[in-house]
């Protein structure tokens, strides 16, 4: 498993869809789906939920690294006051 797979796992844990993950990491939607399928096979699980649970058990999810709305630490928080008109 490489750093992209770990990033995909963290984004899945944050609740992003495959399409949203693909946009976030600048990868094709089907490529993300295939990588998730390969991860599921490697972890010997049959669902995305089970994949997340297995990754959590193995300590692969860094909860502090992904903020509540799927932001990574390198992404600035958008202020609600920045959008006033």
N, C-alpha and C positions, 0 to 999 in steps of 0.2 A: 504494500500500500504506500502510495506516495503522498506528497503534500496536497496535491489536488484532491485526491480521494478524501483526505482528512478535512479539507475545506468543504467538500460536498457534504460530508457527514454532519459538520457543524451547521451548515445552512439548512439541511434537512431537519436537524434538531430545532432550529429556530422557526420551523414551520413553512419554509419556502417550498413552492411547487418545483417540479423539474424545470418548467419553463423559466421561472424566476431565477433558479440557480444558474441555468444556462446563460441568461442575460447578465447576471452578476459576475460570472467568471469568464465571460466572452467565449463561450463554447456552444456548439450546436446542441439543440434540444435532444436529439436522438443520441448524441455522444454522451450526454449526461445520463440519459436513461440506460445506455449500455454499461456505463461505469457503475451505476447503481446495481444493475443486474449482476455484474461481476463481483461486486462487494457482497451481495446477498449470497452468491454461490460460495465465496470464500469464507463467509461467516456461517454458512449452512443454515440459512433462515429463508422463510418463504414470503415475508412481507416487509415493507418499509418500516413499520412499527417495530418488528422484531430486530431489524437491522440496527435501528436506533438504540434499542434496549441492549443489544449485544455490544455495541460500541461504547455505551455508557458503562457497562460492566467491566470492559477492558480498559477503561480510563482514557478513551480516545476523544472524548468530548470535553472541551475546555469551556465550561459555561460562562466564565468571565470574559472569554474572547468574543462572544457573540451577544450583542445587546438584545433587548427584548423584541425589537422589531426586525431582527435579522441584520442589523448593522454590524459591521466589523469595527474594531477599534480605530482603523485608519479612516473610516468614514465619519465626517463631522455630523453631529446632531443638528437637525434642521430646527431652527427656532420658529415657534408659532407666530412670533411677532414679526418675522421677516416677510410674511406674506400679507401684510396689511395694505389696504388701498384707501 
